Amino acid sequence: MWGGRFAEGPSAIMREINASIPFDKILWREDIEGSRAHVAMLARQGIVSAEDAGTIDRGLQQIAAEYERDGVPEDWDLEDIHMTVEARLTEIVGPVAGRLHTARSRNDQVATDFRMWVRTANRRAIAGIEAVLAALVARAEEHAGTIMPGFTHLQTAQPVTLGHHLLAYFEMLMRDRSRFADALARMHECPLGSAALAGTGFDLDRDMTAEA
């Protein structure tokens, strides 16, 4: 990425500032999934051939298997997960790998990968909250008649049941669940197609990419 404009490579400190692979490698599943959807769309739109798209897709699946088995390699010269995947893809399938980057940039890849990762994390959080909610309801039913003091302003107030007390936490967690659900709804927007800034001249089908 540095070549073409400068006679020498970046300094060591710039290299450290620029490289995000130590932490964005966690996005490898999302990056490969997004790339597979993107190349399938490019093929259907006639932007790349079906043969090239198939070659690229098989290469991406091989990379996914490698990363699942061995983890993601950290080459700081490749800077980030996007270039890491594409460099490995080029090793596997050759120059045809370059067609994968048609009509997209690392900018929309970053936005897409992160949205997908947060969407998955949100779903895990909601599932965890729902498990706690079910446990609270079960315990509340067991203790529907278990008397305990209620408190207000840190002082003993009305008598309540332990079941009643536990369901107060149920309501609190329901609010948290609704916040995660609201955030999840906002994740269902696909930035792919924005390219470097304001779109691309290629005839994309962004709905297909988003639904893949």
VENGIQUI-V640575 format. One record per residue. N is the residue number from 1. RES is the residue in one small letter. SS is DSSP state (hx for helix, st for strand, lp for the rest). NEAR is the number of other ideal C-beta (glycine too) atoms within 8 Angstrom. D_CENTER is the distance of its C-alpha to the mean C-alpha in Angstrom with 1 decimal. Layout:
# VENGIQUI-V640575
N/RES/SS/NEAR/D_CENTER ; N/RES/SS/NEAR/D_CENTER
This chain:
# VENGIQUI-V640575
1/m/lp/4/24.3 ; 2/w/lp/7/27.2 ; 3/g/lp/5/29.9 ; 4/g/lp/4/32.1 ; 5/r/lp/4/32.8 ; 6/f/lp/7/34.0 ; 7/a/lp/2/36.7 ; 8/e/lp/3/34.9 ; 9/g/lp/5/31.5 ; 10/p/lp/7/29.7 ; 11/s/lp/5/31.2 ; 12/a/hx/6/29.8 ; 13/i/hx/6/28.6 ; 14/m/hx/8/26.8 ; 15/r/hx/12/25.2 ; 16/e/hx/8/23.9 ; 17/i/hx/6/22.7 ; 18/n/hx/8/21.0 ; 19/a/lp/10/19.2 ; 20/s/lp/9/15.6 ; 21/i/hx/15/15.1 ; 22/p/hx/7/16.2 ; 23/f/hx/6/13.1 ; 24/d/hx/10/10.4 ; 25/k/hx/11/11.2 ; 26/i/hx/6/8.8 ; 27/l/hx/12/6.2 ; 28/w/hx/13/8.8 ; 29/r/hx/7/7.9 ; 30/e/hx/13/5.3 ; 31/d/hx/13/8.1 ; 32/i/hx/13/10.7 ; 33/e/hx/9/9.7 ; 34/g/hx/13/9.6 ; 35/s/hx/12/12.8 ; 36/r/hx/12/14.5 ; 37/a/hx/12/14.1 ; 38/h/hx/12/15.4 ; 39/v/hx/15/18.3 ; 40/a/hx/12/19.3 ; 41/m/hx/13/19.6 ; 42/l/hx/13/21.6 ; 43/a/hx/14/23.9 ; 44/r/hx/8/24.6 ; 45/q/lp/10/25.4 ; 46/g/lp/4/27.8 ; 47/i/lp/10/26.2 ; 48/v/lp/10/25.9 ; 49/s/lp/6/28.1 ; 50/a/hx/6/27.1 ; 51/e/hx/6/28.3 ; 52/d/hx/11/26.2 ; 53/a/hx/13/23.0 ; 54/g/hx/9/23.9 ; 55/t/hx/10/24.6 ; 56/i/hx/17/21.2 ; 57/d/hx/11/19.4 ; 58/r/hx/9/21.4 ; 59/g/hx/12/20.8 ; 60/l/hx/14/17.0 ; 61/q/hx/9/17.6 ; 62/q/hx/9/19.9 ; 63/i/hx/13/17.5 ; 64/a/hx/11/15.0 ; 65/a/hx/8/18.1 ; 66/e/hx/9/19.2 ; 67/y/hx/11/16.1 ; 68/e/hx/5/16.0 ; 69/r/hx/5/19.7 ; 70/d/hx/4/20.2 ; 71/g/lp/4/17.1 ; 72/v/lp/9/16.0 ; 73/p/lp/5/19.1 ; 74/e/lp/7/19.3 ; 75/d/lp/8/21.4 ; 76/w/hx/9/21.6 ; 77/d/hx/5/23.4 ; 78/l/hx/9/20.4 ; 79/e/lp/10/18.6 ; 80/d/lp/11/14.9 ; 81/i/hx/14/12.5 ; 82/h/hx/11/13.2 ; 83/m/hx/11/16.9 ; 84/t/hx/15/16.8 ; 85/v/hx/14/15.5 ; 86/e/hx/11/18.0 ; 87/a/hx/10/20.8 ; 88/r/hx/10/20.6 ; 89/l/hx/14/20.5 ; 90/t/hx/11/23.6 ; 91/e/hx/5/25.3 ; 92/i/hx/10/24.8 ; 93/v/hx/10/25.7 ; 94/g/hx/6/27.4 ; 95/p/hx/5/27.6 ; 96/v/hx/9/26.2 ; 97/a/hx/13/22.7 ; 98/g/hx/7/23.3 ; 99/r/hx/11/23.2 ; 100/l/hx/11/19.4 ; 101/h/hx/6/19.1 ; 102/t/lp/9/21.4 ; 103/a/lp/9/20.6 ; 104/r/lp/11/17.4 ; 105/s/lp/8/16.9 ; 106/r/hx/8/14.7 ; 107/n/hx/10/14.5 ; 108/d/hx/13/12.7 ; 109/q/hx/13/10.5 ; 110/v/hx/9/9.4 ; 111/a/hx/10/9.0 ; 112/t/hx/13/7.3 ; 113/d/hx/15/4.7 ; 114/f/hx/10/4.4 ; 115/r/hx/12/5.0 ; 116/m/hx/13/2.9 ; 117/w/hx/11/1.6 ; 118/v/hx/10/5.0 ; 119/r/hx/11/6.1 ; 120/t/hx/9/6.3 ; 121/a/hx/8/7.8 ; 122/n/hx/12/10.0 ; 123/r/hx/9/11.2 ; 124/r/hx/8/12.2 ; 125/a/hx/9/13.9 ; 126/i/hx/12/15.7 ; 127/a/hx/8/16.8 ; 128/g/hx/8/18.1 ; 129/i/hx/12/19.9 ; 130/e/hx/9/21.5 ; 131/a/hx/8/22.8 ; 132/v/hx/9/24.5 ; 133/l/hx/12/25.8 ; 134/a/hx/8/27.4 ; 135/a/hx/8/29.0 ; 136/l/hx/13/30.4 ; 137/v/hx/10/32.0 ; 138/a/hx/8/33.5 ; 139/r/hx/10/35.0 ; 140/a/hx/14/36.2 ; 141/e/hx/8/38.1 ; 142/e/hx/7/39.7 ; 143/h/lp/11/40.8 ; 144/a/lp/8/41.8 ; 145/g/lp/6/45.3 ; 146/t/lp/8/44.7 ; 147/i/st/7/46.3 ; 148/m/st/9/44.9 ; 149/p/st/7/45.7 ; 150/g/st/10/43.4 ; 151/f/st/8/43.1 ; 152/t/st/6/43.1 ; 153/h/lp/4/43.3 ; 154/l/lp/4/43.3 ; 155/q/st/6/46.5 ; 156/t/st/5/47.4 ; 157/a/st/7/47.5 ; 158/q/st/4/47.6 ; 159/p/st/6/47.3 ; 160/v/st/10/44.2 ; 161/t/st/11/42.8 ; 162/l/hx/11/40.1 ; 163/g/hx/14/38.3 ; 164/h/hx/9/38.5 ; 165/h/hx/11/37.1 ; 166/l/hx/12/34.1 ; 167/l/hx/11/33.2 ; 168/a/hx/8/33.0 ; 169/y/hx/9/29.9 ; 170/f/hx/12/28.7 ; 171/e/hx/8/28.9 ; 172/m/hx/8/27.1 ; 173/l/hx/12/24.1 ; 174/m/hx/9/24.2 ; 175/r/hx/8/23.8 ; 176/d/hx/9/20.8 ; 177/r/hx/12/19.3 ; 178/s/hx/8/20.1 ; 179/r/hx/8/18.3 ; 180/f/hx/12/15.0 ; 181/a/hx/9/15.9 ; 182/d/hx/8/16.7 ; 183/a/hx/10/13.4 ; 184/l/hx/12/11.7 ; 185/a/hx/7/14.1 ; 186/r/hx/7/13.2 ; 187/m/hx/11/9.6 ; 188/h/lp/7/11.4 ; 189/e/lp/7/12.3 ; 190/c/lp/9/11.5 ; 191/p/lp/9/12.4 ; 192/l/lp/14/13.2 ; 193/g/lp/13/17.0 ; 194/s/lp/11/17.5 ; 195/a/lp/12/18.2 ; 196/a/lp/5/19.6 ; 197/l/lp/6/20.6 ; 198/a/lp/5/22.5 ; 199/g/lp/7/21.6 ; 200/t/lp/8/23.4 ; 201/g/lp/3/26.7 ; 202/f/lp/8/25.4 ; 203/d/lp/5/25.7 ; 204/l/lp/11/22.1 ; 205/d/lp/9/21.1 ; 206/r/hx/9/17.9 ; 207/d/hx/6/18.3 ; 208/m/hx/11/18.2 ; 209/t/hx/14/15.0 ; 210/a/hx/10/13.3 ; 211/e/hx/5/14.9 ; 212/a/lp/8/14.2
